[in-house]
Amino acid sequence: MKIDLKRQVKATGYRKTAVELPQIEPTKAQRDDLARIYMSVVRVWKAGVNDRIFPAYKQALAEQIASDRLMRDRVGAVEAEIEAVEGEAVRTVLTFRGLFQLWADRLQLWHMRRFISTLVYATKVDLSTQMHAGDVTETLEDMIARNVSLVRNVSDQARGRIADIVYRGLQNRTPPRDVAKQLSEAVGLSRDRSLRIAIDQSQKLSSALDKERQLQVGMTSFKWLHSGKKHYRPEHLARNGKVYSWDSEVAKSDPPGFAPFCGCKAKGLLELD
């Protein structure tokens, strides 16, 4: 629902020519909560490697060496263990959807309350009875679908790496200790990627909510705030402090916080004149 904030602000006798809101940043606790949800699928693969896949590899390798040939039935046994773990991972991905939705709903409510409270502080206008969670349903649904796709890709990538390691190991008769190290590294890569995604997706949802809420109250422009990250995009740093319309080419093609791992923010502006 669109809200005529400009009219309500003017009715209070507000004397400035514009309202400028502080940025709303996800907290470390919120990022950590999402990281724990993302790690659920990594934990499945880690446990599967330790309890099923690696023991099957050691047994298959020992029998292969004893018979002095590659035994198809032993390779099949390893493959069966990989498929069993993959089945557990698929079920975890289905559970992930509900957990992510709960996390996103909580972040959305927190963001809405912060948005309302900053407006009250800046203008004395209280939108708590006018702004609702249902206003951003489509944004949340898009984020849920995107994150389910991302966590599924994390699982698929883990499976691919793990399968490649054990099959090459059997073919080359790689010692178990070397395969164990490679498997640990593969799980570690999935873990690191999951943590990076969780941080990025926290920022993505926050940025999407910034845009939705600002446009909802008639803030048609924003000030670009650079993230201050060590590794940054030069064009993003060049935009720091500049004002852009939400209809501008910059806002349409590369808005704050939407590029991969971008931590920039859109500071809401409401022109009153």
Backbone as a ProteinNet text record, in pm:
[ID]
protein_1_A
[PRIMARY]
MKIDLKRQVKATGYRKTAVELPQIEPTKAQRDDLARIYMSVVRVWKAGVNDRIFPAYKQALAEQIASDRLMRDRVGAVEAEIEAVEGEAVRTVLTFRGLFQLWADRLQLWHMRRFISTLVYATKVDLSTQMHAGDVTETLEDMIARNVSLVRNVSDQARGRIADIVYRGLQNRTPPRDVAKQLSEAVGLSRDRSLRIAIDQSQKLSSALDKERQLQVGMTSFKWLHSGKKHYRPEHLARNGKVYSWDSEVAKSDPPGFAPFCGCKAKGLLELD
[TERTIARY]
83.7	0	87.9	61	136.1	96.3	194.7	172.6	220.5	135.6	173.2	246.6	372.6	451.8	475.3	494.3	521.5	409.6	285.5	171.9	170.4	194.6	190.6	304.1	420.4	533.5	504.3	454.5	423.6	318.5	225.6	118.9	172.1	290.4	349.3	418.7	432.7	505.9	656	696.5	838.9	901.2	1014.3	1068.8	1174.6	1235.8	1342.1	1283.1	1367.9	1321.2	1326.3	1389.6	1399.6	1415.1	1373.4	1392.3	1497.7	1599.4	1707	1715.9	1697.4	1695.3	1831	1870.4	1993.2	1973.7	2083.7	2073.8	2041.2	1979.5	1945.2	2032.1	2120.5	2215.6	2174.1	2178	2153.9	2257	2215.8	2306.8	2390.8	2498.6	2582.1	2501.7	2416.5	2334.1	2242.3	2186.1	2098.9	2177.7	2296.7	2381.3	2422.7	2455.2	2496	2380.5	2259.5	2142.3	2124.7	2140.8	2126.8	2241.7	2360.1	2474.7	2448.7	2389	2358.9	2258.7	2163.1	2064.9	2133.2	2218.6	2290.6	2383.1	2440.9	2536.1	2469.2	2337.2	2268.5	2300.2	2303.6	2332	2479.1	2566.3	2709.2	2732.3	2658.7	2672.8	2631.8	2531.5	2490	2603.7	2668.4	2777.8	2899.2	2925	3038.8	3018.1	2899.7	2869.9	2869.3	2815.9	2811.4	2949.6	3039.6	3177.8	3242.8	3227.9	3294.8	3236.9	3104.6	3038.4	3010.7	3003.5	2959.9	3055	3083.1	3156.5	3302.8	3370.9	3512.6	3533.7	3454.2	3469.4	3447.4	3348.3	3324	3442.3	3503.7	3622.1	3736.1	3762.3	3873.2	3852.2	3729.9	3701	3716.4	3663.2	3672.7	3817.6	3896.5	4037	4113.2	4088.2	4157.2	4124.2	3997.7	3958.1	4013.8	4020.8	4075.8	4223.7	4297.8	4441	4462	4378.4	4392.2	4366.9	4273.1	4240.9	4323.5	4395.3	4482.2	4403.8	4278.3	4201.1	4089.2	4036.3	3926.7	3797.8	3736.4	3616	3491.7	3414.6	3297.4	3197.2	3182.3	3083.8	3124.1	3257.1	3302.2	3282.7	3307.9	3279.9	3131.4	3048.5	2904.7	2865.6	2937.3	2908.3	2937.8	3049.3	3082.3	2977.3	2939.1	2838	2705.5	2670.2	2545.4	2548.8	2664.3	2676.9	2663.9	2724	2712.9	2567.3	2496.9	2356.2	2271	2304.9	2229.6	2247.2	2370.9	2396.8	2328.9	2330.9	2264.1	2114.4	2054.3	1912.9	1886.5	1975.6	1962.3	1977.5	2070.3	2091.8	1968.5	1904.8	1783.3	1673.6	1659	1557.9	1592.5	1720.7	1763.4	1732.8	1748.3	1715.2	1566.3	1481.9	1337.9	1308.7	1379	1363.9	1415.9	1521.7	1583.3	1481.5	1392.6	1295	1215.2	1162.9	1084.3	1166.7	1289.1	1376.4	1414.6	1443	1478.4	1359.3	1239.8	1121.4	1101	1120	1108.3	1212.3	1335.3	1442.4	1408.9	1363.8	1332.4	1215.4	1115.2	1001.1	1046.6	1135.6	1185	1266.6	1351.4	1432.3	1343.6	1240.8	1149.1	1077	1029.6	961.1	1056.3	1177.4	1279.1	1308.2	1323.7	1353.2	1238	1114	997.4	990.7	1015.2	1011.1	1121.4	1239.3	1349.2	1315.7	1256.9	1218.3	1117	1016.9	914	974	1060.3	1117.2	1209.4	1284	1370.3	1286.3	1171.5	1081.5	1021.2	983.2	928.7	1032.6	1155.5	1263.1	1290.7	1288.1	1324	1210.1	1084.8	973.8	856.2	853.9	740.8	618.9	634.6	524.7	536.8	428.8	428	345.3	411.8	343.6	310.9	314.3	297.4	160.8	59.8	-72.3	-95.8	-0.6	-16.7	75	184.3	283.5	269.5	267.1	241.1	338.7	351.8	441.1	396.5	265.8	214.4	250.7	297.9	334.4	453.9	535.1	658.7	657.7	539.5	527.5	600.5	585.3	647.8	800.4	854.1	999.1	1048.3	977.3	1016.6	1007.2	902.8	887.6	1001.6	1041.7	1154.6	1283.3	1304.4	1425.2	1425.6	1311	1302.6	1339.4	1280.2	1309.3	1456.8	1514.1	1655.1	1745.1	1714.7	1801.3	1786.7	1668.9	1653.1	1739.4	1740.4	1824.6	1972.4	2012	2152.5	2196.1	2115.2	2156.3	2155.2	2064.9	2065	2193.9	2239	2363.5	2484	2482	2589.7	2597.6	2482	2478.3	2525.6	2477.6	2517.4	2667.4	2721.1	2864.5	2945	2897.7	2965	2963.6	2850	2840	2937.4	2942.7	3031.8	3177.4	3218.6	3358.4	3390.4	3300.7	3324.1	3328.5	3233.1	3231	3357.1	3399.5	3519.8	3642.7	3652.4	3767.9	3772.5	3660.6	3663.5	3678.1	3616.8	3630.2	3772.4	3830.6	3970.1	4061.9	4026.5	4107.1	4110.8	3995.6	3991.6	4066.8	4051.5	4119.7	4271.2	4317.4	4461.8	4518.6	4430.5	4470.7	4536.4	4470.5	4520.8	4507.5	4612.9	4606.2	4491.7	4427.5	4314	4345.1	4465.8	4497.2	4494.7	4537.7	4534.9	4392.2	4312.4	4172.1	4098.1	4128.4	4064.9	4093.6	4216.3	4253.4	4177.3	4169.2	4097.5	3948.9	3890.9	3749	3724.4	3814.6	3802.5	3809.7	3899.1	3911.4	3785.4	3727.3	3604.6	3490	3474.8	3370.7	3399	3526.7	3564.4	3529	3547.1	3509.5	3359.3	3281.2	3135.5	3096.9	3166.7	3140.2	3169.6	3286.3	3324.3	3226.5	3185.6	3091.1	2956.9	2911.3	2784.4	2788.7	2899.6	2912.5	2912.9	2982.2	2983.5	2844	2774.1	2638.4	2546.7	2558	2470.9	2490.3	2615.6	2643.2	2584.6	2606.7	2560	2407.8	2341.7	2196.1	2128.9	2194	2142.9	2140.7	2249.1	2259.3	2158.3	2140.4	2047.7	1905.1	1861.4	1724.8	1709	1807.2	1801.1	1792.4	1872.2	1871.6	1739.3	1684	1554.4	1444.9	1450.7	1352.1	1371	1496.7	1522.4	1446.1	1464.4	1401.6	1249.2	1195.6	1050.2	988.7	1045.9	988	1004.9	1119.5	1140.1	1040.4	1022.7	926.9	783.9	756.1	621.4	580.1	674.9	641.5	672.4	703	723.4	864.9	961.7	1102.7	1151.3	1148	1181.1	1329.5	1408.6	1553.2	1625.5	1753.6	1834.3	1977.1	2046.5	2188.7	2269.9	2367.8	2451.9	2552.9	2555.7	2652.8	2745.1	2873.5	2969.5	2992.8	3020	3034.6	3162.2	3265	3393.5	3472.8	3430.1	3501.8	3640.6	3731.8	3868.2	3870.1	3793.8	3784.2	3651.5	3658.9	3537.5	3540.4	3423.6	3412.9	3439.9	3537.6	3571	3450.7	3361.9	3244.9	3151.4	3148.6	3065	3122.8	3254	3317.8	3295.3	3299.8	3279.9	3138.8	3043	2903.9	2876.8	2971.5	2949.2	2904.7	2792.3	2740.5	2657.2	2651.2	2572.7	2426.8	2339.1	2195.6	2147.5	2068.8	2015	1864.8	1795.3	1653.5	1639.4	1534.8	1509.4	1470.9	1441.6	1412.9	1536.6	1651.1	1773.4	1829.9	1919.3	1982.4	2066.5	2133.5	2213.8	2125.3	2011.3	1921.3	1860.3	1839.9	1779.5	1879.5	2003.7	2101.3	2199.9	2229.3	2331.2	2305.6	2190.7	2158.4	2244.7	2247.9	2329.1	2289.2	2389.5	2365.8	2318.8	2305.5	2250.5	2355.9	2470.6	2579.2	2633.6	2693.1	2745.7	2839.4	2805.5	2887.2	2907	2814.8	2817.9	2754.8	2823.1	2771.4	2723.2	2713.4	2666.8	2518.8	2475.8	2337.9	2275.9	2142.2	2066.2	2005	2048.7	1997.1	1874.7	1759.4	1634.9	1626.9	1573.9	1555.6	1412.6	1351	1216.8	1222.3	1208.9	1208.7	1071	1068.1	940.7	898.6	990.5	956.1	925.9
-119.3	0	125.3	216.6	341.5	433.8	502.5	593.2	732.8	832.4	971.3	1031.3	996.5	1044.8	1195.3	1245.7	1388.9	1472.6	1436.9	1511.7	1504.1	1386.7	1369.6	1444.9	1448.2	1521.7	1671.2	1721.3	1864.3	1903.9	1813.7	1843.3	1860.9	1809.6	1824.1	1958.7	2034.6	2160.3	2143	2031.4	2001.4	2112.9	2167.7	2288.7	2263.8	2146.3	2120.9	2093.6	2102.7	2082.7	1937	1852.8	1710.6	1626.9	1501.4	1403.7	1304.1	1284.6	1190.7	1086.4	959.9	852.4	782.9	739.6	659.9	521.9	461.2	327.9	224.6	115.7	5.5	-113.8	-154.5	-262.7	-389.9	-504.9	-631	-649.3	-708.1	-728.1	-854.4	-864.1	-984.7	-1106.8	-1090.4	-1202.3	-1252.4	-1160.4	-1200.8	-1273.1	-1223.8	-1291.4	-1430	-1439.1	-1568	-1668.1	-1619.9	-1708.1	-1768.7	-1685.7	-1737.6	-1832.4	-1801.8	-1890.5	-2029.4	-2035.5	-2165.2	-2243.5	-2173.3	-2240.4	-2294.3	-2212.7	-2256	-2374	-2375.6	-2481	-2617.1	-2621.7	-2749.3	-2849.4	-2803.8	-2896.5	-2935.7	-2845.8	-2878.5	-2983.7	-2971.8	-3070.4	-3209.9	-3216.5	-3346.3	-3410	-3331.2	-3385.3	-3418.4	-3336.5	-3364.7	-3496.8	-3515	-3639.8	-3757.4	-3735.8	-3842.7	-3887.4	-3792.1	-3825.2	-3906.5	-3860.8	-3926	-4063.7	-4075.1	-4196.8	-4299.7	-4255.2	-4347.4	-4351.8	-4236.2	-4234.9	-4274.1	-4214.3	-4245.9	-4390.4	-4442.3	-4584.4	-4676.3	-4643.1	-4724.1	-4716	-4598.7	-4583.1	-4670.3	-4666.9	-4745.8	-4895.2	-4940.8	-5081.9	-5117.7	-5033.6	-5060	-5060.6	-4966.5	-4959.4	-5082.9	-5125	-5242.9	-5366.9	-5384	-5500.2	-5490.7	-5369.2	-5349.3	-5386.8	-5342.3	-5372.5	-5522.6	-5584.4	-5728.2	-5810.3	-5766.4	-5840.8	-5795.2	-5684.2	-5627.9	-5586	-5543.3	-5490.2	-5402	-5316.6	-5228	-5307.8	-5319.3	-5400.4	-5312.4	-5339.6	-5258.1	-5261.8	-5377	-5384.8	-5300.7	-5285	-5200.9	-5053.4	-5017.1	-4879.6	-4850.5	-4949	-4932.7	-4913.8	-4978.6	-4963.3	-4821.5	-4765.7	-4626.4	-4532.4	-4560.1	-4476.9	-4480.6	-4596.2	-4609.3	-4523.8	-4518	-4434.8	-4286.2	-4246.8	-4106.8	-4072.1	-4163.1	-4138.2	-4132.2	-4213.9	-4211.9	-4078.5	-4029.6	-3899.6	-3788.4	-3800.9	-3700.3	-3695.3	-3810.7	-3813.5	-3737.5	-3752.7	-3677.5	-3527.8	-3493.6	-3352	-3291.6	-3367.8	-3319.6	-3291.7	-3380.8	-3359.4	-3237	-3214.9	-3097.3	-2969	-2972.1	-2855.2	-2823.1	-2925.1	-2902.2	-2838	-2882.2	-2822.3	-2679.4	-2655.5	-2522.8	-2416.5	-2449.5	-2350.3	-2291.6	-2378.5	-2330.5	-2250.7	-2296.5	-2225.4	-2088.5	-2082.4	-1953	-1858.4	-1910.1	-1824.4	-1764.8	-1845.1	-1793.5	-1685.3	-1710.7	-1611.5	-1482.4	-1494.5	-1376.5	-1298.5	-1368.5	-1301.1	-1220.1	-1279.5	-1208	-1085.1	-1100.2	-985.9	-875.9	-916.5	-818.8	-739.7	-807.1	-737.4	-642.4	-689	-604.3	-481.7	-503	-392.7	-293	-341.7	-253.3	-169	-231.9	-157.2	-52.6	-88	8.8	124.9	95.2	198.6	293.5	236	317.7	402.4	342.6	415.9	528.7	508.4	616.6	731.9	700.3	805.7	883	812.7	879.8	974.2	927.2	1009	1131.4	1112.4	1221.7	1320	1271	1355.9	1361.6	1275	1261.3	1195.9	1143.3	1072.8	923.6	864.6	722.8	644.4	554.7	476.5	334.4	310.3	173.3	113.7	197.4	144.5	144	198	208	113.7	73.3	-11.6	-153.6	-251.4	-389.6	-486.3	-603.7	-706.3	-750.8	-755.7	-801.6	-712.8	-592.3	-500.2	-550.8	-638	-682.5	-833.7	-892.1	-1037.4	-1085.2	-1013.8	-1056.2	-1056.3	-955.6	-949	-1068.8	-1104.3	-1218.6	-1348.7	-1363.8	-1486.2	-1500.6	-1390.2	-1393.8	-1434.7	-1381.5	-1413.9	-1560.5	-1612.3	-1753	-1843.1	-1816.8	-1898.7	-1891.7	-1772.1	-1754.7	-1831.5	-1828	-1893.1	-2044.6	-2094.8	-2239.2	-2285.9	-2208.8	-2241.5	-2238.6	-2139.9	-2128	-2245.1	-2281.7	-2390.2	-2523.5	-2539.1	-2660.4	-2668.2	-2553.7	-2550.4	-2582.5	-2534.3	-2567.7	-2719.1	-2783	-2927.7	-3001.3	-2958.2	-3022.9	-3010.7	-2894.4	-2872.5	-2960.6	-2974	-3061	-3205.4	-3249.6	-3386.6	-3409.3	-3313.4	-3327.7	-3338.9	-3254.4	-3257.5	-3389.4	-3429.8	-3551.4	-3674.5	-3684.2	-3798.4	-3803.2	-3688.9	-3684.4	-3731.8	-3691.6	-3730	-3881.2	-3942.1	-4085.8	-4170.3	-4128.5	-4206.8	-4199.1	-4079.8	-4067.3	-4142.7	-4140	-4212.3	-4361.2	-4419.4	-4562.1	-4592.9	-4505.7	-4527.9	-4521.4	-4427.5	-4407	-4477.4	-4545.9	-4613.5	-4515	-4403.2	-4299.2	-4345.6	-4331.3	-4373.7	-4305	-4375.7	-4318.7	-4186.1	-4172.9	-4047.4	-3927.9	-3950.2	-3841.1	-3809.1	-3913.1	-3891.2	-3823.4	-3862	-3798.9	-3649.6	-3613.7	-3472	-3397.9	-3459.4	-3396.4	-3380.7	-3482.1	-3474.1	-3365	-3352.9	-3247.3	-3109.7	-3096	-2968.6	-2939.2	-3042.2	-3023.4	-2975.6	-3037.9	-2995.3	-2853.6	-2822.6	-2687.7	-2582.1	-2614.6	-2520.4	-2493.7	-2598.6	-2581.7	-2498.4	-2522.1	-2444.3	-2296.9	-2266.9	-2127.6	-2059.1	-2131.3	-2072.2	-2044.4	-2136.3	-2116.9	-1993.7	-1973.9	-1857.6	-1728	-1728.5	-1608	-1577.3	-1680.7	-1661.6	-1606.7	-1658.8	-1613.8	-1465.4	-1420.9	-1278.3	-1196	-1242.8	-1168.5	-1163.3	-1274.9	-1277.6	-1197.5	-1185.7	-1095.7	-953	-916	-782.2	-763.5	-867.8	-859.3	-834	-908.7	-890	-752.6	-710.1	-577.1	-468.8	-481.5	-381.8	-381.4	-500.4	-508.6	-443.8	-463.6	-401.5	-250.9	-204.6	-60.1	1.9	-57.4	-3.2	-8	-122.8	-138.5	-35	-20.1	70.2	216.2	250.5	388.5	427.2	340.2	370.3	371.6	287.8	282.4	415.5	486.4	613.2	734.5	710	821.4	874.5	799.7	839.5	794.9	885.4	850.4	860.8	905.4	914.4	865.6	836.4	786.7	837.6	838	872.6	743.5	730.6	610.7	616.7	513	502.2	384.3	413.4	307	220.4	93.3	-2.9	15.4	71.5	83.2	-45.9	-145.8	-272.7	-254.9	-342	-337.7	-367.7	-467.7	-504.1	-449	-346	-276.5	-254.9	-220.2	-184.1	-34	6.8	149.4	236.1	184.9	264.3	285.5	192.3	208.6	313.5	313.2	415.6	554.2	562.8	691.5	745.4	658.2	700.8	742.9	720.9	748.5	892.5	909.2	1041.6	1105.8	1045.1	1102.1	1058.1	1143.8	1117.3	1067.3	960	900.5	880.3	892	858.1	706.6	653.3	510.2	473.5	574	550	564.1	597.2	618.8	487	497.9	378.9	307	384.3	324	239.4	294.5	222.7	99.5	105.7	-7.3	-119.2	-82.6	-183.3	-226.1	-137.6	-169.5	-92.3	-115.8	-41.6	-86.5	-9.2	-45.1	-180.1	-263.5	-389.3	-504.1	-485.7	-591.9	-669.5	-609.3	-682.5	-787.4	-895.6	-1000.1	-944.6	-969.9	-932	-780.8	-703.5	-557.6	-521.9	-437.8	-396.6	-253.1	-189.7	-50.9	-43.7	75.4	93.9	216.1	213.7	326.9	402.2	525.6	608.8	684	660	716.9	867.9	932.3	1077.4	1109.4	1201.9	1249.1	1399.4	1443.1	1586	1643.2	1751.5	1809.8	1929.2	1987.3	2102.9	2059.3
0	0	0	-94.7	-102.2	13.3	66.3	179.2	140.9	160.4	128.7	248.5	260.7	373.4	364.6	244.4	227.7	289.4	260.8	314.8	467	520.5	665.3	734.9	672.7	730.8	730.7	619.4	610.6	713.9	741.8	838.1	979.9	1006.5	1140.5	1158.9	1049.2	1056.4	1040.2	986.6	964.1	880.6	924.4	863.7	755.6	754.9	657.2	519.4	417.9	279.9	236.5	317	282	408.8	398.3	506	458.9	540.6	506.9	618.2	580.4	679.5	689.3	807.9	820.8	758.5	714.9	656.3	762.9	719.7	809.9	772.3	862.1	835.8	909.8	842.7	913.9	1025.3	1135.2	1247.5	1226.8	1302.1	1296.3	1339.1	1437.8	1484.3	1373.3	1295.6	1184.7	1076.5	1047	947.9	997.4	1125.7	1182.4	1181.9	1207.2	1203.6	1064.7	961.9	825.6	792.5	839.1	814.7	872.2	990.5	1051.6	967.5	909.4	823.8	698.4	638.1	517.9	547.4	666.8	701.3	718.3	725.5	747.5	637.2	512.5	402.7	401.3	443.2	451.4	559.1	669.7	777.4	730.6	644.2	590	511.3	426.1	345.6	431.5	531.4	619.8	693.9	751.1	821.5	724.9	606	506.7	463.7	447.4	411.9	523	646.2	759.3	791.3	783.8	831.6	722.2	596.4	491.6	372.1	314.3	187.5	205.5	302.8	321.5	367.7	463.5	498.1	377.7	293.4	173.8	78.1	70.3	-15.6	34.3	163.1	218.4	192.8	211.7	189.3	41.9	-45.6	-188.9	-235.3	-184.4	-224	-176.6	-53.1	0.1	-82.3	-117.9	-197.5	-338.5	-389.9	-523.9	-527.8	-428.3	-422.2	-402.9	-318.6	-292.8	-418.4	-500.7	-622.9	-742	-723.1	-827.3	-951.5	-932.7	-1044.9	-990.6	-1077.6	-1039.2	-1038.7	-922.7	-908.6	-922.4	-1024.9	-1053.7	-938.8	-874.3	-766.5	-647	-623	-512.8	-546	-672.6	-714.3	-696.2	-729.8	-712.3	-567.4	-477.5	-334.7	-287.8	-336.2	-302.4	-361.2	-484.8	-551.2	-475.7	-423.7	-347.8	-221.7	-156.7	-36.6	-71.9	-183.5	-227	-255	-322.1	-353.9	-227.2	-128.6	-2.7	69.4	71.5	135.3	56.1	-75.5	-159.1	-128	-103.5	-66.9	62	160.2	285	259.7	170	138.1	71	-16.4	-83.6	19.1	115.4	220.5	305.5	326.1	402.1	326.2	193.8	111.8	124.5	128.1	144.6	280.1	383.4	516.4	517.9	441.1	434	395	303.1	255.9	372.3	458.3	571.6	670.3	695.4	789	735.2	604.8	546.1	550	524.2	527.5	666.5	770	906.9	933.1	888.2	906.5	832.3	707.1	626.3	685.4	736.1	799.5	921	1000.1	1118.3	1078.6	977.5	935.2	877.4	802.6	744.4	851.9	956.8	1066.2	1138.9	1161.8	1226.1	1140.3	1010.3	918.4	916.8	911.5	908.8	1036.2	1149.9	1276.4	1283	1232	1229.5	1136.5	1022.6	926.5	990.1	1055.8	1121.1	1232.9	1313.2	1426.9	1382	1273.5	1224.5	1170	1110.4	1063	1179.9	1283.9	1402.5	1460.9	1470.7	1527	1440.4	1307.2	1217.1	1193.8	1193	1149.3	1246.1	1346.6	1440	1374.9	1251.7	1184.9	1215.1	1265.4	1302	1200	1127.3	1023.8	1069.5	1199	1249	1216.7	1195.9	1160.4	1009.7	933.9	788.7	711	772.2	706.4	759.5	667.7	707.7	640.4	702.1	647.6	509.1	486.8	358.3	240.9	269.3	161.1	80.8	139.7	72.9	48.6	38.3	19.5	-104.8	-214.6	-340.4	-329.5	-262.7	-243.4	-163.4	-57.8	24.3	-54.1	-133.5	-212.7	-312.8	-374.5	-468	-396.4	-276.7	-200.9	-157.4	-120.1	-79.8	-196.8	-313	-431.2	-467.6	-462	-495.6	-399.7	-272.3	-174.3	-175	-204.7	-221.9	-338.4	-446.2	-561.2	-523.9	-444.7	-404.4	-316.7	-217.7	-128.4	-202.4	-298.2	-380.4	-462.5	-512.5	-588.9	-501.3	-377.4	-282.9	-264.7	-247.4	-228.6	-353.5	-470.3	-595.5	-618.4	-586	-603.4	-507.7	-385.3	-288.4	-336.8	-385.9	-436.2	-551.1	-643.8	-758.3	-717	-624.9	-579.4	-508.4	-419.9	-341.2	-431.1	-523.1	-614.3	-699.7	-749.2	-832.4	-754.5	-629.1	-546.3	-525.6	-489.6	-458.9	-585.4	-696.1	-819.1	-873.8	-871.2	-913.9	-818.9	-689.9	-592	-619.8	-651.8	-682.8	-811.5	-908.2	-1036	-1020	-938	-920.8	-797.5	-723.7	-599.3	-501.2	-485	-394.6	-249.6	-168.6	-28.3	46.1	138	211.8	279.9	336.8	407.2	311.2	185.4	87.3	44.8	26.2	-9.8	105	228.2	344.6	347	315.9	312.9	203.4	86.1	-25.4	5.5	68	104.2	207.3	303.4	404.1	338.7	242	171.1	90	29.3	-49.5	38.9	155.4	249.3	297.6	319.8	362.7	260	132.3	26.3	28.6	49.3	57.1	178.9	289	410.2	386.2	329.9	306.3	211.2	108.2	13.4	80.3	163.9	234.5	323.3	392.4	480.5	400.1	286.3	201.3	148.3	106	53.7	162.3	282.5	392	420.2	423.4	445.3	331.6	208.3	91	84.7	113.6	104.3	215.6	330.3	434.5	382.3	315.4	257.4	144.7	63.8	-49.2	-1.3	99.9	149	211.3	288.9	350	243	137.9	30.4	-45.1	-68.8	-136.6	-52.6	78.6	167.7	175.2	172.2	166.7	50	-66.5	-187.8	-177.5	-136.1	-126.4	-32.6	84.9	184.6	143.9	86.7	43.4	-65.5	-163.3	-269.7	-216.1	-118.8	-61.6	-1.3	60.8	126.8	38.6	-88.7	-180.8	-187.9	-136.5	-149.5	-286.8	-381.8	-519.6	-549.8	-453.6	-473.4	-348.5	-364.7	-253.3	-266.1	-153.4	-152.6	-143.5	-232.1	-233.7	-119.6	-37.2	71.5	44.3	25.8	-3.1	120.1	97.6	207.5	287.7	224.7	292.6	294.4	215.7	210.8	149.6	190.5	138.6	-10.3	-49.9	-191.6	-244.5	-323.2	-367.1	-518.2	-570.6	-710.9	-723.3	-805.2	-817.2	-851.4	-937.5	-975.7	-857.2	-763.6	-644.3	-550.4	-534.7	-451.5	-511.4	-645	-712.3	-690.6	-661.5	-639.9	-495.4	-406.2	-264.6	-241.2	-171.4	-138.9	-247.6	-365	-474.7	-463.9	-514.9	-509.3	-645	-642.7	-765.2	-750.7	-861.7	-863.9	-872.6	-812	-825.5	-968.6	-1051.2	-1193	-1280.7	-1221.1	-1299	-1351	-1448.7	-1505.1	-1400.6	-1314.3	-1206.8	-1115.8	-1075.7	-985.1	-1051	-1181.2	-1251.8	-1279.2	-1312.9	-1355.5	-1246.8	-1151.7	-1050.4	-921.5	-856.8	-734.1	-616.3	-509.8	-392.5	-334	-308.4	-239.6	-325	-456	-539.2	-617.3	-646.2	-711.5	-614.9	-666.1	-577.1	-470.6	-345.2	-229.3	-216.1	-272.1	-256	-121.6	-44.3	85.5	88.8	-27.7	-33	5	48.6	92	25.8	17.3	-34.8	82.8	102.7	211.1	160.1	221.2	172.2	183	77.5	74.2	34.2	106.5	72.5	53.8	-70.7	-101.7	-69.5	7.6	50.5	-33.7	-110.4	-194	-336.6
[MASK]
+++++++++++++++++++++++++++++++++++++++++++++++++++++++++++++++++++++++++++++++++++++++++++++++++++++++++++++++++++++++++++++++++++++++++++++++++++++++++++++++++++++++++++++++++++++++++++++++++++++++++++++++++++++++++++++++++++++++++++++++++++++++++++++++++++++++++++++++++

